[in-house]
């Protein structure tokens, strides 16, 4: 027997908490149902030794884009085969290898058994799933075409994953090159310069300015390795955390927007995401206003998010979508506005947006090639200049030292 901690809604739609001893989680859920309670979460109360397992799941077994992509793909296949949602979730729970995915699917299944819809079940984990996931599920249920909606959602998530993979793959080599060059410079400052410092100090040679600069950096790095590791850890943590904040995102976008090739790349990625997300949401039956709201939160670009939200407000007041986004010529190209005008007239806007997204994804590939073509020689040149400067800072005092003995 295990003790389960539960959270559930009662008849008055109030949240209640409690504990119940049962052999399995399903038995605990059944107990809540008999008491006319709607389960929100039912978790086993683990012993101190087992608590570490929960911690590892939370930190190392989280649900990522790949998990969501395969979840939708498998759910689409089972629903298309004619199985009920509960039966489909049974199969997904049995096949899933991640404990975190199993936990989510079990709780969603429990809510469905209590009369909730699939989209309502997943809304409890809105922080784990993208807005388009929940929006298209809701639209598929409302239109009675959940199987077709899941197929379209699976295609969307697959294309979005491929887009992310292309960007990461293109930037991987420049990042490795930057890390390697930083490592070489750090090793020279930590292990080479300190050994020469003693010789320079005892010889009485007047050190050039460049040598003094690098010796100062070397002394700072070798003063305390513990402080070095603490400072490095803090910088990494600060960068990763700061980039997720609103201010950090604004600063990151400001820096990128002033880099010629990178600026165009970021814009094209945002346009691909907007066109594909908005088009898929419209195709699933969601209203234009709701589709705009969901697209704004899914795009991952502060400038475009504000522009889309502003366009949504204009559309709500009766302005056409093409007229609303034409107010932002720096963000939305004339080609997209013209295609939206055609789509609004012909009633095929979601298809036209899909075509635009596919076309611009090829443009993203070209911009990625341009970016890597610029970054790689630039980083190699920077690495060469740094190593060369260190070499010069070492050689100049040696020449002076040799000159004193000649």
C-alpha positions in Angstrom: 0.0 0.0 0.0 1.1 3.5 -0.8 0.0 6.9 0.4 -1.3 9.2 -2.4 -1.6 13.0 -2.0 -4.4 14.3 -4.2 -5.7 17.6 -5.4 -9.3 17.7 -6.8 -12.4 19.7 -7.5 -15.5 19.1 -5.5 -19.1 19.8 -6.6 -18.8 23.5 -5.8 -15.8 23.7 -8.1 -13.5 24.3 -5.1 -10.1 22.7 -4.8 -9.7 20.2 -2.0 -6.5 18.4 -0.8 -6.0 15.2 1.0 -4.3 11.8 1.4 -5.5 8.3 0.6 -3.8 4.9 1.0 -4.2 2.6 -2.0 -2.3 -0.1 -3.8 -2.2 1.7 -7.2 -2.7 5.2 -8.4 -5.7 4.1 -10.4 -7.4 2.8 -7.2 -6.8 6.3 -5.6 -8.4 8.0 -8.6 -11.4 5.6 -8.4 -11.8 6.5 -4.7 -12.0 10.2 -5.7 -14.5 9.5 -8.4 -16.7 7.6 -6.0 -16.6 10.7 -3.7 -17.7 12.8 -6.7 -14.4 14.6 -6.9 -12.7 15.5 -10.1 -8.9 14.7 -9.8 -6.4 17.4 -10.7 -3.3 15.5 -9.5 -2.7 12.3 -7.6 0.9 11.7 -6.6 2.4 9.0 -4.5 4.1 10.1 -1.2 7.6 8.7 -1.5 10.1 7.9 1.2 13.2 10.1 1.6 15.3 7.7 -0.5 12.7 7.7 -3.3 12.4 11.5 -3.2 15.7 11.7 -5.2 14.0 9.9 -8.0 11.4 12.6 -8.2 14.1 15.3 -8.2 15.9 13.6 -11.1 12.6 13.4 -13.0 12.0 17.1 -12.6 15.4 18.2 -13.6 16.6 15.5 -16.0 13.4 13.9 -17.3 11.5 17.0 -18.5 9.3 17.0 -21.5 11.0 18.5 -24.6 10.0 19.4 -28.2 10.9 15.9 -29.4 8.7 14.2 -26.7 5.7 16.5 -27.7 6.3 15.8 -31.4 6.3 12.0 -30.9 3.3 12.2 -28.5 1.2 14.0 -31.1 2.3 11.7 -33.9 1.5 8.6 -31.9 -1.8 10.0 -30.6 -2.7 11.0 -34.2 -2.0 7.4 -35.4 -4.1 5.7 -32.7 -7.0 8.1 -33.0 -7.0 7.8 -36.8 -7.1 4.0 -36.3 -10.5 4.4 -34.6 -9.5 4.0 -31.0 -11.1 6.2 -28.3 -9.0 8.8 -26.6 -8.8 6.8 -23.4 -7.6 3.7 -25.3 -5.2 5.8 -27.3 -3.7 7.2 -24.0 -3.4 3.7 -22.6 -1.2 2.7 -25.5 0.9 5.9 -25.2 1.3 5.4 -21.5 2.5 1.8 -22.0 4.9 2.8 -24.9 6.4 5.9 -23.2 9.8 5.5 -21.7 9.9 8.9 -19.8 8.4 9.0 -16.4 7.4 12.6 -16.8 5.4 11.9 -20.0 3.7 8.9 -18.3 2.7 11.1 -15.4 1.2 13.8 -17.6 -0.7 11.2 -19.8 -2.0 9.4 -16.7 -3.4 12.6 -15.2 -4.9 13.7 -18.6 -6.5 10.3 -18.9 -8.0 10.5 -15.4 -9.5 13.9 -16.2 -11.0 12.6 -19.5 -12.6 9.6 -17.6 -14.2 12.3 -15.4 -15.8 14.0 -18.4 -13.1 16.5 -19.3 -12.0 17.0 -22.9 -8.5 16.2 -24.1 -7.6 19.9 -24.5 -8.8 20.6 -21.0 -6.7 17.8 -19.7 -3.5 19.2 -21.3 -4.3 22.8 -20.2 -3.2 21.8 -16.7 0.3 21.5 -18.2 0.1 24.7 -20.3 3.7 25.5 -19.2 5.0 22.3 -20.8 3.2 22.5 -24.1 3.3 25.3 -26.8 0.1 27.4 -27.2 -0.5 26.1 -30.7 -0.7 22.6 -29.2 -3.5 23.4 -26.9 -5.2 25.7 -29.4 -5.4 23.1 -32.2 -6.5 20.4 -29.8 -9.4 22.6 -28.7 -10.2 23.5 -32.3 -10.2 19.9 -33.4 -12.6 18.9 -30.6 -14.9 21.7 -31.4 -15.0 20.9 -35.1 -15.3 17.2 -34.6 -12.2 16.6 -36.7 -9.6 15.8 -34.0 -7.9 13.1 -36.1 -7.3 15.5 -39.0 -6.2 18.3 -36.6 -3.7 16.0 -34.9 -2.2 15.1 -38.3 -1.8 18.8 -39.1 -0.4 19.5 -35.7 2.1 16.6 -36.1 3.3 18.1 -39.4 3.6 21.5 -37.8 5.7 20.3 -34.9 7.9 18.3 -37.2 8.6 21.3 -39.4 9.2 23.5 -36.3 11.7 20.9 -34.9 13.5 20.7 -38.3 13.8 24.5 -38.3 15.3 24.6 -34.8 17.7 21.7 -35.8 18.9 23.6 -38.8 19.7 26.7 -36.8 21.5 24.8 -34.1 23.4 22.7 -36.6 24.6 25.8 -38.5 25.7 27.6 -35.3 27.4 24.6 -33.7 30.7 24.9 -35.5 31.2 28.6 -34.8 30.3 28.0 -31.1 32.8 25.2 -30.9 35.4 27.4 -32.6 34.7 30.3 -30.2 35.0 28.0 -27.1 38.2 26.4 -28.5 39.8 29.8 -29.1 38.8 31.0 -25.7 40.3 27.9 -24.2 43.6 28.4 -26.0 43.9 32.0 -24.9 43.1 31.0 -21.3 45.7 28.3 -21.2 48.3 30.6 -22.5 47.4 33.2 -19.8 47.4 30.6 -17.0 50.3 28.3 -17.8 52.7 30.2 -20.2 52.8 33.8 -19.1 53.1 33.1 -15.3 56.4 31.1 -15.9 57.8 34.0 -17.9 56.8 36.6 -15.3 59.5 35.6 -12.8 62.2 35.8 -15.5 61.0 39.2 -16.6 60.9 40.5 -13.0 64.4 39.3 -12.1 66.0 40.7 -15.3 64.8 44.2 -14.7 63.6 44.6 -18.3 61.1 47.4 -18.9 58.0 45.6 -20.1 56.0 46.9 -23.1 52.4 48.0 -22.6 50.9 45.0 -24.3 52.9 42.7 -22.1 51.7 44.5 -18.9 48.1 44.1 -20.1 48.3 40.4 -20.6 50.3 39.9 -17.4 47.5 41.7 -15.5 45.0 39.3 -17.1 47.2 36.4 -16.2 47.6 37.5 -12.6 43.8 38.0 -12.3 43.1 34.5 -13.6 45.8 32.8 -11.5 45.0 34.6 -8.3 42.4 32.0 -7.2 41.1 29.2 -9.3 38.1 28.8 -7.0 37.1 32.3 -7.6 37.6 31.7 -11.4 35.2 28.8 -11.3 32.7 30.7 -9.2 32.8 33.7 -11.6 32.5 31.4 -14.6 29.5 29.6 -13.1 27.9 32.9 -12.3 28.4 34.3 -15.8 26.9 31.2 -17.4 24.0 31.1 -15.0 23.4 34.9 -15.4 23.5 34.6 -19.2 21.1 31.6 -19.3 18.7 33.2 -16.9 18.9 36.8 -18.1 18.2 35.7 -21.7 14.8 34.3 -20.5 13.7 37.5 -18.9 11.8 40.3 -20.7 14.8 42.7 -20.4 17.2 40.1 -21.5 15.1 39.2 -24.6 14.9 42.9 -25.5 18.6 43.3 -25.2 19.3 40.2 -27.1 17.0 41.3 -29.9 18.5 44.8 -29.9 22.0 43.3 -30.4 20.9 40.9 -33.1 19.0 43.6 -34.9 22.2 45.6 -35.4 24.1 42.6 -36.9 23.5 42.7 -40.7 23.2 39.0 -41.6 21.9 37.8 -38.2 19.2 40.5 -38.3 17.8 39.1 -41.5 18.0 35.6 -40.3 16.1 36.3 -37.1 13.4 38.1 -39.1 13.0 35.3 -41.5 12.7 32.7 -38.7 10.1 34.8 -37.0 8.1 35.1 -40.3 8.3 31.4 -40.9 6.9 30.7 -37.4 4.2 33.3 -37.7 3.0 32.2 -41.1 3.1 28.5 -40.2 1.5 28.9 -36.8 -1.2 31.3 -37.9 -1.9 29.3 -41.0 -2.3 26.0 -39.1 -4.5 27.6 -36.5 -6.8 29.0 -39.2 -6.9 25.7 -41.0 -8.0 23.9 -37.8 -11.0 26.2 -37.5 -9.9 28.7 -34.9 -11.0 32.3 -35.3 -8.6 34.8 -36.7 -8.4 36.8 -33.5 -7.7 33.7 -31.3 -5.2 32.5 -33.9 -3.4 35.9 -33.8 -3.2 35.8 -30.0 -1.8 32.2 -30.0 0.6 33.1 -32.8 1.9 36.1 -30.8 2.8 33.9 -27.8 4.3 31.2 -29.9 6.6 33.2 -32.1 9.4 33.8 -29.5 10.3 37.3 -30.7 9.4 40.3 -28.7 9.2 42.8 -31.6 6.9 40.4 -33.6 4.9 39.6 -30.5 4.0 43.2 -30.0 3.3 43.8 -33.7 0.9 40.8 -33.9 -0.9 41.8 -30.7 -1.3 45.3 -32.1 -2.6 43.8 -35.4 -5.1 41.6 -33.4 -6.5 44.7 -31.7 -6.9 46.4 -35.1 -8.6 43.3 -36.6 -11.0 43.3 -33.6 -12.0 46.8 -34.5 -12.8 45.8 -38.1 -9.5 46.3 -39.9 -8.4 43.7 -42.3 -5.4 41.5 -41.4 -3.4 42.8 -44.4 -4.1 46.4 -43.4 -3.2 45.7 -39.7 0.2 44.2 -40.4 1.0 46.7 -43.2 1.6 49.2 -40.3 4.9 47.3 -39.6 6.8 47.4 -42.9 10.1 46.7 -41.2 8.8 43.4 -39.8 6.4 42.1 -42.5 7.6 42.2 -46.1 5.4 43.4 -48.9 5.3 39.8 -50.3 3.6 38.5 -47.2 1.1 41.4 -47.1 0.3 40.8 -50.8 -0.3 37.1 -50.3 -2.5 37.8 -47.3 -4.6 40.2 -49.4 -5.1 37.4 -52.0 -5.8 34.9 -49.2 -8.5 37.2 -47.7 -10.2 37.6 -51.1 -10.1 33.9 -52.1 -10.7 32.4 -48.6 -7.6 30.3 -48.8 -5.4 32.3 -46.4 -4.2 29.2 -44.4 -3.0 27.5 -47.6 -1.2 30.6 -48.8 0.5 31.1 -45.5 1.7 27.5 -45.6 3.2 28.1 -49.0 4.9 31.3 -47.8 6.3 29.5 -44.7 7.8 26.8 -46.9 9.3 29.4 -49.3 10.8 31.5 -46.5 12.3 28.4 -44.8 14.5 28.0 -47.9 15.5 31.6 -47.4 16.4 30.8 -43.8 18.7 28.0 -45.1 20.4 30.5 -47.4 20.8 33.1 -44.6 22.2 30.4 -42.3 24.8 29.6 -44.9 25.7 33.3 -45.2 26.0 33.6 -41.5 28.3 30.6 -41.0 30.3 31.8 -44.0 31.0 35.1 -42.2 31.3 33.8 -38.7 33.9 31.0 -39.3 36.6 33.2 -40.9 35.8 36.0 -38.5 36.3 33.8 -35.5 39.5 32.3 -37.0 40.8 35.8 -37.6 39.9 36.8 -34.0 41.6 33.7 -32.6 44.7 34.4 -34.7 44.9 38.0 -33.5 44.6 37.1 -29.9 47.2 34.3 -30.0 49.4 36.6 -32.1 49.1 39.4 -29.5 50.0 37.1 -26.7 53.0 35.8 -28.7 54.1 39.4 -29.3 53.7 40.3 -25.6 56.1 37.4 -24.8 58.6 37.9 -27.6 59.2 41.7 -27.1 60.5 41.4 -23.6 62.7 38.4 -24.6 64.2 40.5 -27.4 64.9 43.3 -24.9 66.4 40.7 -22.5 68.7 39.3 -25.2 69.7 42.8 -26.3 70.9 43.6 -22.8 73.4 40.7 -22.9 74.7 41.4 -26.4 
